[in-house]
Amino acid sequence: MKGAFVNGAEAYGRLLEVFIDGHWWVVGDYLENVGKCTKRLGANAYPQLYGGTASGMLRGGSPEVSGFASPSKEVRSRFSS
């Protein structure tokens, strides 16, 4: 037969187990996301380390430098009416 103390200790143990398990889950997700973000930032800052070239890897790179496109006319003529 179990008494009130044993039942209370079991309930507290289950509560503590869920509490600790939940915290490990949250901390694990946080560390995983930090790792992914750090890798992404590293790939943007040092593309040559991740198999890319320095020019054209970052979005917004100049088409003249990256070689993916070439301007068809001068910028001034685009905005003059």
C-alpha positions as CSV (number, residue, x, y, z in Angstrom):
1,M,0.0,0.0,0.0
2,K,1.2,3.4,-0.8
3,G,0.8,6.4,1.4
4,A,0.4,10.1,0.7
5,F,4.1,10.7,0.9
6,V,4.9,8.0,-1.7
7,N,2.2,9.2,-4.0
8,G,3.4,12.8,-3.7
9,A,7.0,11.8,-4.3
10,E,6.0,9.9,-7.5
11,A,3.9,12.8,-8.7
12,Y,6.9,15.2,-8.0
13,G,9.2,12.8,-9.8
14,R,7.0,12.7,-12.9
15,L,6.6,16.5,-12.9
16,L,10.4,17.0,-12.6
17,E,11.0,14.5,-15.4
18,V,8.7,16.3,-17.7
19,F,10.2,19.7,-16.7
20,I,13.8,18.5,-17.3
21,D,12.9,16.7,-20.5
22,G,11.1,19.8,-21.9
23,H,14.0,22.0,-21.1
24,W,16.4,19.7,-22.8
25,W,14.1,19.8,-25.9
26,V,14.0,23.6,-25.9
27,V,17.8,23.9,-25.4
28,G,18.5,21.4,-28.1
29,D,16.3,23.2,-30.6
30,Y,17.9,26.5,-29.7
31,L,21.4,25.1,-30.2
32,E,20.5,23.5,-33.5
33,N,19.1,26.8,-34.8
34,V,22.2,28.7,-33.6
35,G,24.4,26.2,-35.4
36,K,22.4,26.5,-38.7
37,C,22.5,30.3,-38.5
38,T,26.2,30.4,-37.8
39,K,26.9,28.1,-40.7
40,R,24.7,30.3,-43.0
41,L,26.5,33.5,-41.8
42,G,29.9,31.8,-42.3
43,A,29.0,30.8,-45.9
44,N,28.0,34.3,-46.7
45,A,31.1,35.9,-45.1
46,Y,33.6,33.3,-46.4
47,P,32.1,31.6,-49.5
48,Q,35.5,30.2,-50.6
49,L,35.4,28.0,-47.5
50,Y,32.1,26.4,-48.6
51,G,32.9,25.7,-52.2
52,G,31.9,28.9,-53.8
53,T,33.7,31.9,-55.2
54,A,33.9,35.3,-53.5
55,S,32.3,37.1,-56.4
56,G,28.7,36.3,-57.2
57,M,28.0,34.1,-54.2
58,L,26.2,36.8,-52.2
59,R,22.9,38.1,-53.3
60,G,23.1,41.6,-54.7
61,G,26.6,41.0,-56.2
62,S,27.4,43.1,-59.2
63,P,26.6,41.4,-62.6
64,E,29.7,42.9,-64.1
65,V,31.9,41.2,-61.5
66,S,30.1,37.9,-61.3
67,G,29.7,37.5,-65.0
68,F,26.1,36.3,-64.9
69,A,24.7,39.3,-66.7
70,S,26.0,42.3,-68.6
71,P,24.3,45.7,-68.6
72,S,22.6,46.5,-71.9
73,K,22.8,50.3,-71.6
74,E,24.1,53.1,-69.4
75,V,22.3,53.7,-66.1
76,R,21.8,57.4,-66.8
77,S,19.8,56.6,-70.0
78,R,17.4,54.4,-68.1
79,F,16.2,57.2,-65.9
80,S,16.2,60.1,-68.4
81,S,12.9,60.8,-70.2
